[in-house]
Amino acid sequence: MVKRFVLVLILVLVVPVSAFAATVKVRIEGKSQTLFGPTEITVTASNALDALEQASIIGELYYHVTQSSFGPFVDQVGRYGGSGSSGWVFKVDDASPPVGADKVALQDGDRVLWYFADFGPTGGPPTLSIKASGKGCYTATAFDDSAKAAGVSGLTWHVGSKKTAPGTTGTAYCPGKHAGLLVRATATNAVRSNAVK
């Protein structure tokens, strides 16, 4: 029994950290444009900070971390650093975790979004997410920090580089033939959506 326990303990200590990593999707939305992974790139990461690291390697993207009493804090991605009530935050599966990015243990299939945000009295802006909803149609949903559906105004659909018709969240948008073009959504005071083919 003691030998079995010692063997298990040795295996736990020897197993590399990457063995605890998950296969996740990651996207980075900057202040004025998508910086990485509009279609959400697959990486292997153990936590949300590691997902940012993997994205920075693949996308050759600069980011900076400051150590604080609460742990590591991302204070800059790309050209823009945070200041005052603006800065870099993240969500996992559309929710803002109540812990630092290095403390969020990711699971296979999680979606990690890093984004630049201006914060107000009620928190950060809603984040948009779109999904294919059948036969060339798409739906958009806006999420607040707790991953609950949020209302947005001025929703606009984009096909390729063109703005198309205005829309609303929860309503199907069917742009017709758009082979090879990405579809995404923007809204007033909301973080841009992912892009879907």
BADOLUM-389024 format. One line per 2 residues: their letters; for each residue x, y, z of N, C-alpha, C, O. Coordinates in nm, 4 decimals, decimal comma, padded with zeros to 6 digits. Example, Ala and Ser with C-alpha at 12.3 -4.5 7.8 and 13.67 -1.06 7.14 Angstrom:
as	01,3190:-00,5690:00,7800:01,2300:-00,4500:00,7800:01,3200:-00,3300:00,7800:01,4236:-00,3319:00,8465 ~ 01,2850:-00,2250:00,7080:01,3670:-00,1060:00,7140:01,2900:00,0030:00,7870:01,3409:00,1138:00,8039 $
//
This chain:
mv	00,0826:-00,1198:00,0000:00,0000:00,0000:00,0000:00,0865:00,1255:00,0000:00,0591:00,2205:-00,0733 ~ 00,1923:00,1254:00,0835:00,2818:00,2409:00,0912:00,3530:00,2605:-00,0417:00,3680:00,3741:-00,0866 $
kr	00,3974:00,1520:-00,1062:00,4663:00,1619:-00,2348:00,3741:00,2221:-00,3404:00,4174:00,3056:-00,4198 ~ 00,2477:00,1807:-00,3419:00,1516:00,2334:-00,4382:00,1304:00,3832:-00,4163:00,1237:00,4592:-00,5129 $
fv	00,1198:00,4262:-00,2911:00,1027:00,5679:-00,2594:00,2238:00,6486:-00,3053:00,2080:00,7557:-00,3641 ~ 00,3451:00,5980:-00,2789:00,4680:00,6669:-00,3194:00,4749:00,6770:-00,4716:00,5153:00,7809:-00,5239 $
lv	00,4363:00,5717:-00,5438:00,4368:00,5735:-00,6896:00,3386:00,6776:-00,7432:00,3714:00,7520:-00,8356 ~ 00,2201:00,6830:-00,6866:00,1204:00,7832:-00,7285:00,1727:00,9236:-00,7001:00,1593:01,0125:-00,7842 $
li	00,2312:00,9445:-00,5844:00,2857:01,0751:-00,5488:00,3964:01,1156:-00,6450:00,4013:01,2312:-00,6870 ~ 00,4843:01,0247:-00,6806:00,5924:01,0543:-00,7756:00,5346:01,0901:-00,9115:00,5807:01,1851:-00,9747 $
lv	00,4344:01,0158:-00,9579:00,3731:01,0461:-01,0864:00,3082:01,1842:-01,0860:00,3194:01,2574:-01,1844 ~ 00,2419:01,2204:-00,9791:00,1788:01,3520:-00,9692:00,2837:01,4620:-00,9743:00,2624:01,5648:-01,0386 $
lv	00,3954:01,4420:-00,9081:00,5007:01,5433:-00,9059:00,5761:01,5517:-01,0373:00,6286:01,6579:-01,0708 ~ 00,5830:01,4427:-01,1128:00,6597:01,4384:-01,2363:00,5756:01,4796:-01,3575:00,6308:01,5287:-01,4560 $
vp	00,4450:01,4608:-01,3525:00,3591:01,4934:-01,4661:00,3704:01,6425:-01,4950:00,3506:01,7243:-01,4052 ~ 00,4016:01,6787:-01,6180:00,4162:01,8203:-01,6508:00,2844:01,8949:-01,6383:00,1767:01,8363:-01,6498 $
vs	00,2949:02,0256:-01,6146:00,1757:02,1096:-01,6003:00,0896:02,1040:-01,7253:-00,0329:02,1109:-01,7163 ~ 00,1535:02,0913:-01,8444:00,0767:02,0883:-01,9684:-00,0221:01,9720:-01,9724:-00,1192:01,9757:-02,0479 $
af	00,0021:01,8691:-01,8918:-00,0913:01,7568:-01,8876:-00,2255:01,8005:-01,8300:-00,3268:01,7349:-01,8543 ~ -00,2283:01,9084:-01,7553:-00,3515:01,9596:-01,6970:-00,4166:02,0665:-01,7850:-00,5191:02,1240:-01,7484 $
aa	-00,3567:02,0925:-01,9006:-00,4091:02,1945:-01,9905:-00,5321:02,1421:-02,0638:-00,5523:02,0215:-02,0774 ~ -00,6121:02,2349:-02,1099:-00,7349:02,2022:-02,1823:-00,7263:02,2560:-02,3242:-00,6482:02,3469:-02,3521 $
tv	-00,8052:02,2007:-02,4124:-00,8159:02,2508:-02,5488:-00,9313:02,3507:-02,5501:-01,0469:02,3138:-02,5297 ~ -00,8981:02,4783:-02,5745:-00,9961:02,5866:-02,5641:-00,9892:02,6764:-02,6876:-00,8959:02,6671:-02,7674 $
kv	-01,0879:02,7620:-02,7018:-01,0899:02,8636:-02,8071:-01,0545:02,9974:-02,7432:-01,0946:03,0249:-02,6301 ~ -00,9793:03,0811:-02,8155:-00,9418:03,2118:-02,7615:-00,9566:03,3187:-02,8691:-00,9327:03,2949:-02,9875 $
ri	-00,9969:03,4378:-02,8238:-01,0134:03,5546:-02,9109:-00,9741:03,6774:-02,8312:-00,9969:03,6827:-02,7104 ~ -00,9147:03,7774:-02,8979:-00,8758:03,9017:-02,8312:-00,9345:04,0190:-02,9091:-00,9017:04,0398:-03,0259 $
eg	-01,0214:04,0952:-02,8433:-01,0838:04,2133:-02,9036:-01,0189:04,3388:-02,8466:-01,0283:04,3654:-02,7267 ~ -00,9536:04,4150:-02,9320:-00,8863:04,5370:-02,8900:-00,9792:04,6550:-02,8797:-01,1007:04,6429:-02,8953 $
ks	-00,9201:04,7686:-02,8535:-00,9952:04,8928:-02,8365:-01,0752:04,9286:-02,9620:-01,1896:04,9731:-02,9523 ~ -01,0150:04,9091:-03,0802:-01,0835:04,9491:-03,2027:-01,0921:04,8389:-03,3080:-01,1542:04,8585:-03,4125 $
qt	-01,0305:04,7227:-03,2819:-01,0359:04,6142:-03,3790:-01,0033:04,4806:-03,3132:-00,9538:04,4757:-03,2006 ~ -01,0315:04,3737:-03,3847:-00,9965:04,2403:-03,3366:-00,8462:04,2248:-03,3491:-00,7896:04,2491:-03,4557 $
lf	-00,7811:04,1844:-03,2405:-00,6361:04,1664:-03,2414:-00,5958:04,0224:-03,2725:-00,4901:03,9986:-03,3309 ~ -00,6798:03,9264:-03,2335:-00,6441:03,7867:-03,2547:-00,7692:03,7001:-03,2581:-00,8584:03,7140:-03,1745 $
gp	-00,7741:03,6103:-03,3562:-00,8729:03,5037:-03,3585:-01,0166:03,5451:-03,3761:-01,0995:03,5098:-03,2923 ~ -01,0515:03,6192:-03,4818:-01,1930:03,6548:-03,4966:-01,2842:03,5329:-03,4986:-01,3989:03,5398:-03,4544 $
te	-01,2330:03,4208:-03,5501:-01,3128:03,2986:-03,5542:-01,2824:03,2076:-03,4358:-01,3206:03,0906:-03,4367 ~ -01,2148:03,2591:-03,3348:-01,1792:03,1863:-03,2135:-01,0839:03,0705:-03,2452:-01,1264:02,9643:-03,2906 $
it	-00,9564:03,0927:-03,2207:-00,8491:02,9982:-03,2510:-00,8363:02,8965:-03,1373:-00,8483:02,9319:-03,0200 ~ -00,8123:02,7719:-03,1723:-00,7958:02,6656:-03,0732:-00,6525:02,6647:-03,0207:-00,5571:02,6642:-03,0984 $
vt	-00,6384:02,6646:-02,8883:-00,5080:02,6557:-02,8220:-00,5192:02,5559:-02,7070:-00,6285:02,5133:-02,6697 ~ -00,4052:02,5204:-02,6528:-00,4004:02,4375:-02,5337:-00,3518:02,5257:-02,4205:-00,2422:02,5812:-02,4279 $
as	-00,4323:02,5394:-02,3153:-00,3988:02,6294:-02,2043:-00,4580:02,5767:-02,0748:-00,5618:02,5106:-02,0748 ~ -00,3907:02,6069:-01,9646:-00,4393:02,5610:-01,8348:-00,5274:02,6645:-01,7656:-00,6127:02,6288:-01,6843 $
na	-00,5074:02,7934:-01,7975:-00,5886:02,8995:-01,7373:-00,6026:03,0137:-01,8370:-00,5431:03,0090:-01,9447 ~ -00,6801:03,1158:-01,8029:-00,7079:03,2255:-01,8959:-00,5832:03,3067:-01,9289:-00,5697:03,3554:-02,0411 $
ld	-00,4925:03,3222:-01,8339:-00,3675:03,3936:-01,8607:-00,2809:03,3126:-01,9565:-00,2166:03,3694:-02,0448 ~ -00,2786:03,1812:-01,9401:-00,2048:03,0939:-02,0306:-00,2657:03,0993:-02,1710:-00,1921:03,0926:-02,2695 $
al	-00,3967:03,1111:-02,1825:-00,4613:03,1243:-02,3140:-00,4141:03,2514:-02,3832:-00,3902:03,2509:-02,5039 ~ -00,4002:03,3615:-02,3073:-00,3469:03,4857:-02,3633:-00,2029:03,4656:-02,4090:-00,1644:03,5141:-02,5154 $
eq	-00,1242:03,3955:-02,3305:00,0140:03,3655:-02,3675:00,0205:03,2857:-02,4976:00,1007:03,3173:-02,5855 ~ -00,0627:03,1829:-02,5105:-00,0628:03,1018:-02,6318:-00,1048:03,1853:-02,7524:-00,0475:03,1706:-02,8604 $
as	-00,2037:03,2725:-02,7354:-00,2467:03,3610:-02,8441:-00,1344:03,4562:-02,8823:-00,1149:03,4849:-03,0005 ~ -00,0604:03,5054:-02,7833:00,0483:03,5995:-02,8134:00,1597:03,5311:-02,8916:00,2234:03,5942:-02,9759 $
ii	00,1837:03,4046:-02,8652:00,2861:03,3297:-02,9390:00,2409:03,3075:-03,0834:00,3157:03,3343:-03,1773 ~ 00,1195:03,2589:-03,1002:00,0685:03,2299:-03,2346:00,0541:03,3584:-03,3162:00,0916:03,3624:-03,4333 $
ge	-00,0003:03,4633:-03,2542:-00,0279:03,5873:-03,3254:00,0831:03,6908:-03,3186:00,0678:03,8019:-03,3694 ~ 00,1967:03,6545:-03,2549:00,3085:03,7487:-03,2369:00,2573:03,8810:-03,1804:00,2827:03,9884:-03,2349 $
ly	00,1857:03,8696:-03,0713:00,1154:03,9823:-03,0112:00,1759:04,0160:-02,8754:00,1964:03,9273:-02,7925 ~ 00,2041:04,1430:-02,8529:00,2623:04,1877:-02,7266:00,1545:04,1996:-02,6191:00,0433:04,2453:-02,6457 $
yh	00,1887:04,1582:-02,4982:00,1060:04,1884:-02,3822:00,1984:04,2059:-02,2622:00,3118:04,1581:-02,2633 ~ 00,1504:04,2736:-02,1600:00,2309:04,3001:-02,0413:00,1502:04,2661:-01,9161:00,0304:04,2933:-01,9074 $
vt	00,2189:04,2063:-01,8205:00,1555:04,1682:-01,6941:00,2261:04,2416:-01,5810:00,3491:04,2447:-01,5764 ~ 00,1500:04,3002:-01,4904:00,2018:04,3631:-01,3702:00,1631:04,2765:-01,2507:00,0508:04,2267:-01,2429 $
qs	00,2557:04,2592:-01,1590:00,2249:04,1843:-01,0370:00,1616:04,2799:-00,9360:00,2120:04,3899:-00,9132 ~ 00,0524:04,2376:-00,8766:-00,0137:04,3180:-00,7741:-00,0369:04,2298:-00,6514:-00,0066:04,1105:-00,6533 $
sf	-00,0903:04,2887:-00,5462:-00,1179:04,2109:-00,4254:-00,2249:04,1049:-00,4503:-00,2366:04,0091:-00,3739 ~ -00,3034:04,1222:-00,5581:-00,4071:04,0253:-00,5936:-00,3565:03,9204:-00,6922:-00,4300:03,8282:-00,7277 $
gp	-00,2320:03,9337:-00,7366:-00,1745:03,8407:-00,8341:-00,1439:03,9121:-00,9642:-00,1472:04,0351:-00,9690 ~ -00,1139:03,8370:-01,0712:-00,0805:03,8985:-01,1993:-00,2006:03,9703:-01,2604:-00,3139:03,9226:-01,2540 $
fv	-00,1728:04,0855:-01,3192:-00,2761:04,1708:-01,3762:-00,2311:04,2125:-01,5159:-00,1235:04,2704:-01,5308 ~ -00,3116:04,1843:-01,6188:-00,2781:04,2230:-01,7567:-00,3107:04,3709:-01,7715:-00,4269:04,4111:-01,7668 $
dq	-00,2057:04,4515:-01,7897:-00,2274:04,5961:-01,8007:-00,2109:04,6495:-01,9424:-00,2353:04,7676:-01,9675 ~ -00,1694:04,5630:-02,0359:-00,1591:04,6063:-02,1750:-00,1604:04,4859:-02,2671:-00,0995:04,3828:-02,2386 $
vg	-00,2323:04,5013:-02,3797:-00,2287:04,4050:-02,4897:-00,2189:04,4885:-02,6166:-00,2940:04,5845:-02,6339 ~ -00,1275:04,4528:-02,7043:-00,1079:04,5328:-02,8252:-00,0583:04,6715:-02,7881:00,0292:04,6849:-02,7026 $
ry	-00,1121:04,7737:-02,8502:-00,0668:04,9115:-02,8287:-00,1328:04,9801:-02,7087:-00,0822:05,0817:-02,6609 ~ -00,2430:04,9273:-02,6602:-00,3204:05,0007:-02,5602:-00,3078:04,9424:-02,4206:-00,3317:04,8238:-02,3979 $
gg	-00,2696:05,0287:-02,3279:-00,2663:04,9925:-02,1872:-00,3900:05,0468:-02,1181:-00,4572:05,1358:-02,1701 ~ -00,4189:04,9940:-02,0033:-00,5332:05,0418:-01,9269:-00,4976:05,1657:-01,8467:-00,3819:05,1867:-01,8105 $
sg	-00,5984:05,2472:-01,8196:-00,5804:05,3639:-01,7334:-00,7172:05,4088:-01,6851:-00,8164:05,3978:-01,7573 ~ -00,7220:05,4595:-01,5630:-00,8491:05,5057:-01,5074:-00,9524:05,3952:-01,5061:-00,9313:05,2903:-01,4452 $
ss	-01,0645:05,4183:-01,5733:-01,1727:05,3195:-01,5745:-01,1724:05,2347:-01,7019:-01,2749:05,1762:-01,7371 ~ -01,0589:05,2275:-01,7708:-01,0458:05,1458:-01,8912:-00,9351:05,0432:-01,8714:-00,8370:05,0694:-01,8018 $
gw	-00,9510:04,9271:-01,9325:-00,8451:04,8285:-01,9217:-00,8829:04,6954:-01,9824:-00,9864:04,6816:-02,0477 ~ -00,7964:04,5971:-01,9595:-00,8095:04,4637:-02,0174:-00,8748:04,3675:-01,9190:-00,8335:04,3579:-01,8034 $
vf	-00,9754:04,2975:-01,9651:-01,0454:04,1987:-01,8846:-01,0717:04,0749:-01,9699:-01,0466:04,0743:-02,0904 ~ -01,1216:03,9722:-01,9063:-01,1474:03,8485:-01,9789:-01,2783:03,7863:-01,9335:-01,3300:03,8154:-01,8256 $
kv	-01,3298:03,6998:-02,0195:-01,4453:03,6172:-01,9879:-01,4139:03,4744:-02,0290:-01,3378:03,4505:-02,1227 ~ -01,4727:03,3812:-01,9586:-01,4673:03,2402:-01,9957:-01,6116:03,1955:-02,0151:-01,6933:03,2041:-01,9234 $
dd	-01,6416:03,1486:-02,1332:-01,7785:03,1067:-02,1675:-01,8799:03,2166:-02,1347:-01,9844:03,1916:-02,0746 ~ -01,8461:03,3381:-02,1759:-01,9326:03,4567:-02,1667:-01,9495:03,5143:-02,0266:-02,0268:03,6086:-02,0094 $
as	-01,8803:03,4616:-01,9258:-01,8917:03,5136:-01,7891:-01,7561:03,5644:-01,7401:-01,6517:03,5090:-01,7743 ~ -01,7594:03,6702:-01,6599:-01,6382:03,7235:-01,5972:-01,6162:03,6504:-01,4652:-01,6924:03,6702:-01,3706 $
pp	-01,5129:03,5661:-01,4572:-01,4886:03,4928:-01,3324:-01,4507:03,5886:-01,2186:-01,3925:03,6940:-01,2439 ~ -01,4828:03,5532:-01,0951:-01,4536:03,6394:-00,9807:-01,3104:03,6246:-00,9290:-01,2798:03,6680:-00,8180 $
vg	-01,2225:03,5636:-01,0091:-01,0829:03,5432:-00,9700:-00,9923:03,5896:-01,0832:-01,0388:03,6171:-01,1938 ~ -00,8631:03,5980:-01,0547:-00,7656:03,6385:-01,1545:-00,7522:03,5371:-01,2671:-00,7891:03,4205:-01,2531 $
ad	-00,6983:03,5845:-01,3792:-00,6845:03,5011:-01,4985:-00,5969:03,3792:-01,4755:-00,6153:03,2768:-01,5413 ~ -00,5022:03,3886:-01,3837:-00,4142:03,2745:-01,3555:-00,4805:03,1717:-01,2651:-00,4264:03,0628:-01,2458 $
kv	-00,5966:03,2040:-01,2094:-00,6656:03,1140:-01,1159:-00,7832:03,0394:-01,1790:-00,8427:02,9526:-01,1151 ~ -00,8170:03,0722:-01,3030:-00,9308:03,0091:-01,3693:-00,8837:02,8807:-01,4369:-00,8132:02,8866:-01,5376 $
al	-00,9209:02,7667:-01,3839:-00,8852:02,6382:-01,4440:-00,9771:02,6126:-01,5624:-01,0986:02,6012:-01,5462 ~ -00,9195:02,6037:-01,6804:-00,9984:02,5842:-01,8013:-01,0320:02,4368:-01,8225:-00,9588:02,3473:-01,7800 $
qd	-01,1439:02,4148:-01,8889:-01,1901:02,2808:-01,9255:-01,1946:02,2721:-02,0775:-01,2106:02,3738:-02,1451 ~ -01,1807:02,1517:-02,1315:-01,1912:02,1333:-02,2764:-01,3204:02,1960:-02,3270:-01,4273:02,1769:-02,2689 $
gd	-01,3089:02,2716:-02,4369:-01,4259:02,3332:-02,4988:-01,4570:02,4731:-02,4497:-01,5435:02,5395:-02,5069 ~ -01,3890:02,5208:-02,3445:-01,4134:02,6577:-02,2964:-01,3764:02,7585:-02,4047:-01,2927:02,7321:-02,4911 $
rv	-01,4415:02,8752:-02,3977:-01,4109:02,9873:-02,4868:-01,3609:03,1019:-02,4020:-01,4294:03,1467:-02,3101 ~ -01,2395:03,1501:-02,4332:-01,1778:03,2588:-02,3578:-01,1767:03,3837:-02,4450:-01,1274:03,3814:-02,5578 $
lw	-01,2310:03,4919:-02,3923:-01,2327:03,6200:-02,4611:-01,1581:03,7217:-02,3764:-01,1961:03,7476:-02,2622 ~ -01,0513:03,7799:-02,4320:-00,9832:03,8937:-02,3706:-01,0288:04,0167:-02,4467:-01,0362:04,0138:-02,5696 $
yf	-01,0600:04,1267:-02,3750:-01,1072:04,2457:-02,4447:-01,0761:04,3716:-02,3649:-01,0649:04,3703:-02,2423 ~ -01,0627:04,4816:-02,4412:-01,0410:04,6137:-02,3834:-01,1776:04,6728:-02,3541:-01,2665:04,6694:-02,4392 $
ad	-01,1950:04,7271:-02,2343:-01,3269:04,7768:-02,1955:-01,3179:04,9083:-02,1206:-01,2201:04,9358:-02,0510 ~ -01,4214:04,9886:-02,1363:-01,4436:05,1076:-02,0548:-01,5495:05,0681:-01,9525:-01,6562:05,0185:-01,9888 $
fg	-01,5200:05,0900:-01,8257:-01,6102:05,0481:-01,7191:-01,6913:05,1650:-01,6674:-01,6420:05,2772:-01,6566 ~ -01,8164:05,1369:-01,6356:-01,9056:05,2362:-01,5797:-01,9561:05,1901:-01,4447:-01,9033:05,0940:-01,3887 $
pt	-02,0575:05,2567:-01,3912:-02,1103:05,2220:-01,2600:-02,1697:05,0815:-01,2521:-02,1787:05,0246:-01,1433 ~ -02,2103:05,0250:-01,3658:-02,2698:04,8916:-01,3633:-02,1736:04,7836:-01,4135:-02,2150:04,6695:-01,4343 $
gg	-02,0481:04,8173:-01,4331:-01,9498:04,7192:-01,4786:-01,9054:04,7441:-01,6200:-01,9087:04,8570:-01,6690 ~ -01,8632:04,6358:-01,6864:-01,8129:04,6461:-01,8229:-01,9235:04,6372:-01,9262:-02,0393:04,6130:-01,8923 $
pp	-01,8877:04,6568:-02,0523:-01,9872:04,6504:-02,1591:-02,0305:04,5066:-02,1853:-01,9571:04,4133:-02,1530 ~ -02,1490:04,4878:-02,2434:-02,1880:04,3522:-02,2827:-02,0976:04,3046:-02,3960:-02,0444:04,3853:-02,4723 $
tl	-02,0810:04,1750:-02,4061:-02,0027:04,1161:-02,5141:-02,0973:04,0420:-02,6069:-02,1885:03,9725:-02,5622 ~ -02,0747:04,0576:-02,7357:-02,1602:03,9930:-02,8353:-02,1033:03,8581:-02,8761:-01,9817:03,8406:-02,8832 $
si	-02,1911:03,7641:-02,9025:-02,1526:03,6326:-02,9524:-02,2532:03,5916:-03,0575:-02,3738:03,6049:-03,0370 ~ -02,2042:03,5411:-03,1714:-02,2976:03,4929:-03,2728:-02,2758:03,3443:-03,2969:-02,1664:03,2907:-03,2791 $
ka	-02,3840:03,2805:-03,3379:-02,3814:03,1377:-03,3705:-02,4625:03,1161:-03,4971:-02,5594:03,1869:-03,5247 ~ -02,4201:03,0167:-03,5726:-02,4999:02,9765:-03,6881:-02,6296:02,9156:-03,6353:-02,6287:02,8373:-03,5404 $
sg	-02,7404:02,9527:-03,6979:-02,8693:02,9008:-03,6501:-02,9433:02,8257:-03,7593:-03,0660:02,8157:-03,7568 ~ -02,8683:02,7730:-03,8551:-02,9286:02,6894:-03,9584:-02,9343:02,7546:-04,0944:-02,9622:02,8740:-04,1055 $
kg	-02,9082:02,6775:-04,1974:-02,9189:02,7151:-04,3388:-02,8824:02,8601:-04,3694:-02,9645:02,9354:-04,4217 ~ -02,7604:02,8988:-04,3371:-02,7107:03,0315:-04,3721:-02,7626:03,1438:-04,2852:-02,7499:03,2604:-04,3227 $
cy	-02,8204:03,1130:-04,1707:-02,8719:03,2151:-04,0796:-02,7879:03,2181:-03,9514:-02,7202:03,1209:-03,9179 ~ -02,7937:03,3299:-03,8816:-02,7147:03,3513:-03,7606:-02,7991:03,4237:-03,6568:-02,8918:03,4970:-03,6912 $
ta	-02,7664:03,4026:-03,5293:-02,8284:03,4807:-03,4225:-02,7192:03,5408:-03,3366:-02,6129:03,4814:-03,3188 ~ -02,7456:03,6581:-03,2839:-02,6521:03,7274:-03,1964:-02,7119:03,7356:-03,0567:-02,8323:03,7556:-03,0400 $
ta	-02,6259:03,7197:-02,9570:-02,6657:03,7361:-02,8179:-02,5634:03,8259:-02,7511:-02,4435:03,8133:-02,7759 ~ -02,6098:03,9158:-02,6672:-02,5209:04,0003:-02,5869:-02,5227:03,9456:-02,4448:-02,6285:03,9104:-02,3925 $
fd	-02,4040:03,9385:-02,3818:-02,3932:03,8844:-02,2469:-02,3353:03,9882:-02,1514:-02,2394:04,0580:-02,1846 ~ -02,3949:03,9975:-02,0318:-02,3371:04,0829:-01,9279:-02,2253:04,0047:-01,8588:-02,1912:03,8946:-01,9019 $
ds	-02,1681:04,0612:-01,7517:-02,0545:03,9983:-01,6851:-02,0869:03,8634:-01,6214:-01,9969:03,7825:-01,5986 ~ -02,2154:03,8383:-01,5922:-02,2524:03,7102:-01,5311:-02,3067:03,6109:-01,6343:-02,3690:03,5110:-01,5981 $
ak	-02,2828:03,6387:-01,7627:-02,3247:03,5523:-01,8745:-02,4756:03,5467:-01,8931:-02,5275:03,4509:-01,9502 ~ -02,5462:03,6486:-01,8454:-02,6899:03,6583:-01,8692:-02,7125:03,7454:-01,9922:-02,6365:03,8385:-02,0184 $
aa	-02,8172:03,7144:-02,0669:-02,8495:03,7925:-02,1863:-02,8713:03,9384:-02,1484:-02,9394:03,9693:-02,0506 ~ -02,8124:04,0271:-02,2272:-02,8225:04,1710:-02,2011:-02,8766:04,2406:-02,3254:-02,8552:04,1952:-02,4378 $
gv	-02,9456:04,3492:-02,3043:-02,9961:04,4278:-02,4157:-02,8870:04,5180:-02,4713:-02,8053:04,5715:-02,3963 ~ -02,8863:04,5345:-02,6023:-02,7942:04,6274:-02,6680:-02,8727:04,7094:-02,7687:-02,9812:04,6701:-02,8115 $
sg	-02,8174:04,8224:-02,8057:-02,8820:04,9038:-02,9085:-02,7863:04,9186:-03,0262:-02,6649:04,9033:-03,0128 ~ -02,8439:04,9482:-03,1401:-02,7633:04,9722:-03,2590:-02,6908:04,8505:-03,3122:-02,5801:04,8627:-03,3646 $
lt	-02,7515:04,7324:-03,2998:-02,6865:04,6115:-03,3518:-02,6775:04,6191:-03,5036:-02,7762:04,6481:-03,5712 ~ -02,5587:04,5927:-03,5563:-02,5359:04,5928:-03,6999:-02,4677:04,4631:-03,7392:-02,3719:04,4208:-03,6744 $
wh	-02,5159:04,4005:-03,8438:-02,4541:04,2804:-03,8979:-02,3507:04,3204:-04,0015:-02,3683:04,4185:-04,0738 ~ -02,2424:04,2434:-04,0081:-02,1352:04,2667:-04,1047:-02,1105:04,1358:-04,1792:-02,0984:04,0299:-04,1176 $
vg	-02,1033:04,1436:-04,3107:-02,0675:04,0286:-04,3934:-01,9421:04,0684:-04,4691:-01,9442:04,1602:-04,5510 ~ -01,8319:03,9978:-04,4408:-01,7040:04,0402:-04,4957:-01,6710:04,1771:-04,4386:-01,6822:04,1980:-04,3178 $
sk	-01,6310:04,2695:-04,5226:-01,5968:04,4042:-04,4761:-01,7123:04,5026:-04,4891:-01,6946:04,6218:-04,4640 ~ -01,8309:04,4544:-04,5282:-01,9449:04,5433:-04,5491:-02,0427:04,5384:-04,4332:-02,0733:04,4317:-04,3801 $
kt	-02,0915:04,6566:-04,3948:-02,2008:04,6636:-04,2983:-02,3286:04,6339:-04,3743:-02,3469:04,6780:-04,4878 ~ -02,4156:04,5597:-04,3112:-02,5410:04,5270:-04,3767:-02,6563:04,5808:-04,2938:-02,6437:04,6860:-04,2311 $
ap	-02,7653:04,5120:-04,2928:-02,8861:04,5592:-04,2263:-02,8713:04,5655:-04,0746:-02,7966:04,4873:-04,0158 ~ -02,9427:04,6589:-04,0114:-02,9482:04,6591:-03,8650:-03,0262:04,5377:-03,8167:-03,1024:04,4782:-03,8929 $
gt	-03,0075:04,5014:-03,6918:-03,0768:04,3849:-03,6381:-03,0964:04,3964:-03,4888:-03,0688:04,5004:-03,4290 ~ -03,1440:04,2894:-03,4293:-03,1622:04,2822:-03,2848:-03,1111:04,1476:-03,2366:-03,1044:04,0522:-03,3140 $
tg	-03,0753:04,1395:-03,1098:-03,0304:04,0130:-03,0547:-03,1470:03,9154:-03,0496:-03,2619:03,9547:-03,0293 ~ -03,1157:03,7883:-03,0685:-03,2171:03,6844:-03,0611:-03,2984:03,6651:-03,1874:-03,3758:03,5699:-03,1965 $
ta	-03,2828:03,7531:-03,2850:-03,3566:03,7421:-03,4104:-03,2627:03,6885:-03,5177:-03,1500:03,7364:-03,5302 ~ -03,3064:03,5916:-03,5940:-03,2213:03,5321:-03,6972:-03,1901:03,6331:-03,8072:-03,2763:03,7098:-03,8501 $
yc	-03,0656:03,6310:-03,8512:-03,0207:03,7122:-03,9642:-02,9758:03,6155:-04,0724:-02,8896:03,5309:-04,0486 ~ -03,0340:03,6275:-04,1916:-03,0049:03,5365:-04,3021:-02,9552:03,6198:-04,4205:-03,0358:03,6704:-04,4986 $
pg	-02,8217:03,6346:-04,4345:-02,7679:03,7249:-04,5352:-02,7712:03,6738:-04,6785:-02,7337:03,7475:-04,7697 ~ -02,8141:03,5522:-04,7011:-02,8096:03,4977:-04,8370:-02,6701:03,4437:-04,8662:-02,5927:03,4190:-04,7737 $
kh	-02,6373:03,4251:-04,9937:-02,5081:03,3673:-05,0304:-02,3952:03,4593:-04,9864:-02,3956:03,5791:-05,0148 ~ -02,2982:03,4005:-04,9162:-02,1822:03,4773:-04,8723:-02,0600:03,3852:-04,8586:-01,9842:03,3935:-04,7619 $
ag	-02,0437:03,2986:-04,9572:-01,9374:03,1971:-04,9549:-01,8020:03,2600:-04,9252:-01,7592:03,3539:-04,9922 ~ -01,7358:03,2065:-04,8235:-01,6016:03,2515:-04,7888:-01,5960:03,3786:-04,7062:-01,4885:03,4156:-04,6590 $
ll	-01,7079:03,4465:-04,6871:-01,7081:03,5716:-04,6111:-01,7487:03,5448:-04,4664:-01,8371:03,4636:-04,4392 ~ -01,6835:03,6136:-04,3758:-01,7157:03,5999:-04,2341:-01,8316:03,6903:-04,1968:-01,8447:03,8011:-04,2490 $
vr	-01,9158:03,6423:-04,1060:-02,0290:03,7194:-04,0555:-02,0006:03,7513:-03,9092:-01,9575:03,6647:-03,8331 ~ -02,0252:03,8760:-03,8706:-02,0100:03,9151:-03,7307:-02,1071:04,0269:-03,6999:-02,1754:04,0771:-03,7892 $
at	-02,1135:04,0665:-03,5722:-02,2067:04,1715:-03,5304:-02,1351:04,2726:-03,4419:-02,0419:04,2388:-03,3688 ~ -02,1805:04,3969:-03,4500:-02,1357:04,5022:-03,3598:-02,2599:04,5701:-03,3030:-02,3687:04,5602:-03,3598 $
at	-02,2428:04,6380:-03,1921:-02,3537:04,7132:-03,1326:-02,2964:04,8307:-03,0548:-02,1797:04,8293:-03,0157 ~ -02,3776:04,9304:-03,0330:-02,3373:05,0482:-02,9582:-02,2947:05,0087:-02,8172:-02,3678:04,9391:-02,7468 $
na	-02,1768:05,0532:-02,7764:-02,1232:05,0278:-02,6412:-02,1191:04,8802:-02,6040:-02,1456:04,8442:-02,4893 ~ -02,0859:04,7943:-02,7010:-02,0706:04,6512:-02,6756:-01,9411:04,6039:-02,7410:-01,8911:04,6673:-02,8340 $
vr	-01,8880:04,4942:-02,6930:-01,7664:04,4359:-02,7507:-01,8062:04,3562:-02,8756:-01,9034:04,2807:-02,8734 ~ -01,7303:04,3735:-02,9843:-01,7566:04,3039:-03,1102:-01,7743:04,1538:-03,0904:-01,7173:04,0950:-02,9985 $
sn	-01,8537:04,0928:-03,1773:-01,8753:03,9480:-03,1699:-01,7601:03,8724:-03,2328:-01,6724:03,9301:-03,2970 ~ -01,7627:03,7429:-03,2127:-01,6770:03,6521:-03,2873:-01,7228:03,6547:-03,4329:-01,8293:03,7083:-03,4635 $
av	-01,6433:03,5975:-03,5222:-01,6805:03,5870:-03,6631:-01,7095:03,4405:-03,6945:-01,6433:03,3502:-03,6435 ~ -01,8096:03,4191:-03,7792:-01,8510:03,2849:-03,8169:-01,8588:03,2789:-03,9681:-01,9006:03,3750:-04,0328 $
k	-01,8183:03,1654:-04,0246:-01,8276:03,1474:-04,1712:-01,9664:03,1065:-04,2102:-01,9940:03,0866:-04,3285 $
//
